[in-house]
């Protein structure tokens, strides 16, 4: 019976994968980075508040449509 070759299917064995360098534009040092940091810190709370606001908006719309 023939032995399969030891060549890897994807890439080479024993080599480290190249690290992708992410280029960030100069404008991202301002509000974008602060928003990204705020979302990383308070993302769960922002999601809960947006769901609550959306629910109140939908219920308010239904209420006013039923009144008219």
GICOR-V258772 format. One line per field, one symbol per residue. ss: DSSP state (~ for helix, > for strand, _ for the rest). psi: psi as a letter, one per 20 degrees, with the letter a starting at -180 (. if undefined). A space follows every 10 residues. Layout:
BEGIN
ss->???
psi->???
END
This chain:
BEGIN
ss->__________ __________ _____~~~~_ ~~~~~~~~~~ ~~~~~~~~~~ ~~~~~~~~~~ ~~~~~~~_
psi->pppqqjpqgo aqqjqqqqpp poppqhijid hghhggghhh gkgghhgghh ggggghgghg ggghhhh.
END
